[in-house]
Amino acid sequence: MKLLLVVIMKNDDYRNRVLNELGKYETTGTVIPTTSMRNAITQSCVEPLPNFGGLRQIYENDRMLNTTIMAVIEEEELEQVKAVIKNVSVKNQENEGIMFAVPVMYFEELKD
């Protein structure tokens, strides 16, 4: 079975190292610059958040871009790919991102 692996990294410094390591295992996918929902809300012109006792400062720390990697992998590859990502990106850091995998019900490469 194929899985869609999604990795969202808060620290962009790890992106190239993670991609280089995944490339060694011939894992291919898509890299998308993303932002958190909190950042999108604070940047929105619709209704700005109130500035109660420094609440705004908490949200302002979340203004950086995230990196989202999406790759379709074989189920058998999941543990190996997870280990590679953890080894490269998580060095005693708290909340550096998330990763998850979901089953892919249909997959087809588009070719000429």
Rosetta silent file (secondary structure, phi, psi, omega in degrees, C-alpha in Angstrom):
SEQUENCE: MKLLLVVIMKNDDYRNRVLNELGKYETTGTVIPTTSMRNAITQSCVEPLPNFGGLRQIYENDRMLNTTIMAVIEEEELEQVKAVIKNVSVKNQENEGIMFAVPVMYFEELKD
SCORE:     score description
SCORE:     0.000 S_00000001
   1 L     0.000  144.546  177.141    0.000    0.000    0.000 S_00000001
   2 E   -93.657  148.928  178.552    1.152    3.516   -0.720 S_00000001
   3 E  -125.665  148.299  170.239    1.129    6.247    1.901 S_00000001
   4 E   -96.767  113.359  177.382    1.157   10.017    1.679 S_00000001
   5 E   -94.049  127.703  177.870    3.846   11.232    4.073 S_00000001
   6 E  -120.666  125.194  178.286    3.470   14.838    5.190 S_00000001
   7 E  -123.288  123.516  177.766    6.276   16.553    7.111 S_00000001
   8 E  -116.439  114.640 -177.603    5.830   20.106    8.377 S_00000001
   9 E  -109.538  128.866  177.726    9.042   21.625    9.730 S_00000001
  10 L   -77.077  -31.608 -176.615    9.099   24.900   11.626 S_00000001
  11 L   -96.888  108.104 -176.769   12.858   25.300   11.292 S_00000001
  12 H   -67.388  -16.730  179.742   13.766   25.939    7.668 S_00000001
  13 H   -62.899  -27.172 -177.648   17.439   25.264    8.427 S_00000001
  14 H   -84.159  -14.393 -172.881   16.719   21.534    8.426 S_00000001
  15 H   -54.427  -53.476 -176.531   14.960   21.486    5.069 S_00000001
  16 H   -64.197  -38.366  178.527   18.000   20.948    2.848 S_00000001
  17 H   -65.681  -41.782  178.004   19.503   18.336    5.150 S_00000001
  18 H   -64.052  -45.908 -179.243   16.227   16.401    5.285 S_00000001
  19 H   -63.362  -40.220  177.701   15.795   16.605    1.512 S_00000001
  20 H   -61.635  -43.969 -179.951   19.383   15.454    0.897 S_00000001
  21 H   -66.339  -42.149  178.635   18.926   12.450    3.171 S_00000001
  22 H   -64.936  -33.910  177.819   15.565   11.529    1.625 S_00000001
  23 H   -62.819  -30.357  177.540   17.155   11.791   -1.830 S_00000001
  24 H   -64.296  -26.950  179.586   19.626    9.072   -0.848 S_00000001
  25 L   -98.703   13.985  179.278   16.668    6.718   -0.471 S_00000001
  26 L    58.223   30.519  174.951   15.207    7.841   -3.814 S_00000001
  27 L   -83.892  126.984  177.933   12.247    9.413   -2.056 S_00000001
  28 L  -120.021  156.481 -179.485   10.690   12.093   -4.230 S_00000001
  29 L  -174.733 -154.832 -177.259    7.935   14.519   -3.432 S_00000001
  30 E  -126.385  139.268  177.239    6.871   18.126   -3.288 S_00000001
  31 E  -113.778  128.094 -176.017    8.165   20.932   -1.078 S_00000001
  32 E  -128.159  127.244  171.715    5.773   23.757   -0.268 S_00000001
  33 E   -74.030  128.217 -177.584    6.480   26.913    1.749 S_00000001
  34 E  -132.040  174.000  175.798    3.627   27.235    4.250 S_00000001
  35 L  -136.315  159.540 -179.554    2.651   29.246    7.298 S_00000001
  36 L   -75.687  160.081  176.726    0.790   28.345   10.470 S_00000001
  37 H   -63.296  -36.753  178.678   -2.884   29.110   10.929 S_00000001
  38 H   -59.461  -44.446  179.510   -1.928   31.366   13.845 S_00000001
  39 H   -65.130  -41.836  179.736    0.324   33.385   11.554 S_00000001
  40 H   -61.692  -39.643  179.699   -2.363   33.586    8.872 S_00000001
  41 H   -67.448  -44.226 -178.001   -4.871   34.881   11.413 S_00000001
  42 H   -69.234  -27.253  179.047   -2.519   37.501   12.835 S_00000001
  43 H   -84.302  -12.265 -177.485   -1.586   38.670    9.327 S_00000001
  44 L   -68.143  144.015  177.369   -5.243   38.863    8.301 S_00000001
  45 L   -88.846   -4.898 -174.144   -6.807   42.281    7.816 S_00000001
  46 L   -66.408  -59.181 -177.305  -10.223   40.970    8.782 S_00000001
  47 L  -148.191   97.019 -178.376  -10.057   41.155   12.563 S_00000001
  48 L   -64.939  149.534  178.268   -6.704   41.774   14.274 S_00000001
  49 L   -71.224  146.266  178.276   -6.054   40.104   17.624 S_00000001
  50 L   -70.034  160.218 -179.294   -6.270   42.323   20.710 S_00000001
  51 L  -106.806   70.519 -179.616   -3.105   43.303   22.521 S_00000001
  52 L   -91.917  113.106  172.295   -3.937   42.066   26.029 S_00000001
  53 L    49.840   43.276  176.931   -0.933   41.897   28.345 S_00000001
  54 L    85.123    8.210  179.405    1.606   40.885   25.741 S_00000001
  55 H   -58.254  -37.215  179.828   -0.649   38.378   23.958 S_00000001
  56 H   -60.573  -36.561 -179.059    0.426   39.881   20.646 S_00000001
  57 H   -63.717  -36.213  178.113    4.102   39.075   21.407 S_00000001
  58 H   -61.073  -44.384 -178.181    3.311   35.377   21.714 S_00000001
  59 H   -73.536  -30.836 -178.700    1.784   35.377   18.250 S_00000001
  60 H   -67.484  -22.599  178.144    4.484   37.535   16.692 S_00000001
  61 L   -72.097   -9.293 -175.603    7.065   34.828   17.406 S_00000001
  62 L  -105.842   30.928 -174.017    5.239   32.570   14.945 S_00000001
  63 L   -90.929   -2.971 -177.929    5.740   34.691   11.820 S_00000001
  64 L   -76.910  159.903  175.904    8.309   32.497   10.107 S_00000001
  65 L   -81.348  146.667  173.231    7.541   30.297    7.155 S_00000001
  66 E   -99.042  166.325  172.750    7.295   26.553    7.584 S_00000001
  67 E  -117.139  126.745  177.401    8.397   23.935    5.086 S_00000001
  68 E  -113.116  125.157  177.474    5.912   21.231    4.137 S_00000001
  69 E  -110.934  129.661  175.775    7.160   18.104    2.377 S_00000001
  70 E  -123.543  128.067 -179.116    4.662   15.722    0.785 S_00000001
  71 E  -143.649  138.537  173.586    5.814   12.409   -0.631 S_00000001
  72 E   -91.695  121.101 -177.300    4.060    9.226   -1.720 S_00000001
  73 E  -128.293  164.942  173.619    6.002    6.287   -0.308 S_00000001
  74 E   -78.040  147.518 -179.530    5.564    2.549    0.065 S_00000001
  75 H   -56.839  -35.453 -179.195    4.275    1.397    3.448 S_00000001
  76 H   -66.469  -22.135 -178.928    7.450   -0.667    3.916 S_00000001
  77 H   -85.868  -12.631 -169.991    9.562    2.510    3.658 S_00000001
  78 H   -57.201  -50.503 -176.556    7.736    4.423    6.383 S_00000001
  79 H   -63.178  -39.774  179.614    9.850    3.442    9.398 S_00000001
  80 H   -65.928  -44.696 -179.676   13.110    4.070    7.546 S_00000001
  81 H   -65.989  -40.912  177.200   11.980    7.477    6.251 S_00000001
  82 H   -60.040  -43.515 -179.860   10.696    8.483    9.707 S_00000001
  83 H   -62.975  -40.724  178.773   14.047    7.576   11.246 S_00000001
  84 H   -61.404  -46.860 -177.986   15.928    9.630    8.638 S_00000001
  85 H   -65.004  -44.908  179.243   13.774   12.700    9.273 S_00000001
  86 H   -62.553  -42.073 -177.959   14.011   12.397   13.057 S_00000001
  87 H   -63.993  -38.949 -176.628   17.768   11.910   12.927 S_00000001
  88 H   -83.252  -42.022 -167.931   18.377   14.972   10.773 S_00000001
  89 H   -97.000  -23.900 -173.338   15.786   17.432   12.003 S_00000001
  90 L  -112.141  101.411  178.284   15.216   16.802   15.683 S_00000001
  91 L  -117.364   75.634  179.301   18.273   17.481   17.842 S_00000001
  92 L    59.557   31.161  177.835   16.787   17.911   21.324 S_00000001
  93 L  -102.439  144.551  176.401   14.472   20.630   20.064 S_00000001
  94 L   -94.521  137.562  172.794   10.903   20.956   21.259 S_00000001
  95 L    51.318   53.917  178.380    8.054   21.306   18.791 S_00000001
  96 L   -86.522   -2.902  179.241   10.145   21.615   15.616 S_00000001
  97 E   150.802 -168.531  178.947    7.275   20.321   13.523 S_00000001
  98 E  -140.717  162.380  169.353    5.092   17.312   12.837 S_00000001
  99 E  -147.316  148.642  177.860    4.885   14.401   10.453 S_00000001
 100 E  -155.257  162.867  178.569    2.131   11.974    9.630 S_00000001
 101 E  -133.971  141.791  177.003    1.174    9.451    6.968 S_00000001
 102 E  -130.032  148.857  179.295   -2.211    8.567    5.528 S_00000001
 103 E   -64.670  144.096  176.598   -3.171    5.756    3.149 S_00000001
 104 L  -103.541  118.789 -177.163   -3.405    6.639   -0.529 S_00000001
 105 L   -78.778  -26.375 -178.040   -6.466    5.072   -2.122 S_00000001
 106 L  -147.438  137.609  177.893   -5.416    5.865   -5.672 S_00000001
 107 L  -148.679  132.407  177.323   -2.076    6.754   -7.233 S_00000001
 108 L  -150.720  131.827  174.925   -1.081    7.130  -10.864 S_00000001
 109 L   -81.256  135.347  178.308    1.883    8.822  -12.474 S_00000001
 110 L   -89.036  121.134 -178.273    0.945   11.125  -15.323 S_00000001
 111 L  -133.118  156.651  175.284    3.074   10.414  -18.377 S_00000001
 112 L   -77.106    0.000    0.000    3.009   11.308  -22.040 S_00000001
